[in-house]
Amino acid sequence: MAKIDFSSRVGVWWTSDTWPIRDVQSHTREIEQLGYGSLFYGEAAGKESLTQAAALLSATDRLVVGTGIANIHARDALAAESGGRTLNALHPGRFVLGLGVSHAPLVEGRAGTYAKPLATMRDYLGRMDSVSDKVEPGAQRPARLLAALGPKMIELSGTAADGAHPYLITPEQTARTRELLGPDKWVVSEQAVALTTDRDTGLRLAHEHLDVYSRLPNYQASWLRQGFEESDIVVGGSDRLAEAMVAIGDTDVIAGHVRRHFDAGADHVVIQVLGDGRAADPLPALRELAPALGLR
C-alpha cells in the first residue's frame, strides 16, 4: 500500500466550507491534539480542495489530511497529480488524495457533462499516471483513494488506486469493500455520528443529514445494493436507513459502531459529527468521544 502515516486509527470527517480558514486551522490543531489521526473533508461548492489541504497540513505536525473527495470535474488530471505530488513532497505520508466523480446535479452546469462515471474515472487516473516524473522530481505521489460505492468502482480503486474511501455505508459494506480489494489496499470508511441519548433528536439530525444525499441517484443505488428497500429511499431516508447510516447514542454506543467497521476490515475510520446546521462546531463532541475511542 502507498504510505499513509496515520498516528491513530480514528480520524475526523468535517467539511468546514462556511468557516474562515484560520478558524479551521485552529480547530484542526485541536483535532490533532485530541489524538485523532486524520481530517478528511468534502468538495462540492465550497473551498478549493488542494488549497485547503495545504493550509491544514501547514497548521499541524502529524495529522493526515485527506480530500474526501476532490471532485475530478473541478480540476484536470495534471493539476490533481502535480498538486498532490507537491503536497506530499512538503508533508510526506500526511496527504491523501481522495478522488471522486461527484454527482450529476453538482457537475452539470459547472464543469461539463456527467457521463459514464467508471470510464471517466479510469481515464482520469490514466492521465494522472502519464504526468512526467520531472514534476516534483524525487517526490512520491500521495496515496490515492477513490469514492467507491459500487463493485466496479471498488475494483478500480484496487487496480488503479491505493484503496477506497466509502461514505454512507454500513459495516457490512466495509466488509464487502475489503473482500473486493483484498488485504493490501487501504479502506478508509466514513461513519456519521449523533452524540445524543435522545433517539428523537438523533433521528432528526440523521434525517437532516441524509436529506441531500437521499436525492442523489448514486447514493440511492448504493443503499439498494446494501440491502435497503425502495420504501427506505425517501427524502431524508426512512428511520431504518437513518439509524443504519448514523450512529446515534452515547460515547460507548458510537465507539461500538466504529469498532464494527474495524472488525469488518477498515484500516481507518473517520467520524462525522452531526449537529444543528452544517456550520455546527464538531469539537465539543470530538472532545467527549476521544476517550471512548481510545485516543489520548
PyMOL commands that set and color helices and strands:
alter all, ss='L'
color gray80, all
select helices_A, chain A and resi 21-33+49-58+77-90+104-107+117-129+151-159+171-181+199-213+217-225+230-232+239-245+251-264+283-289
alter helices_A, ss='H'
color red, helices_A
select strands_A, chain A and resi 10-13+38-41+64-67+70-71+95-100+143-146+163-164+186-195+246-249+268-273
alter strands_A, ss='S'
color yellow, strands_A
deselect
rebuild
show_as cartoon
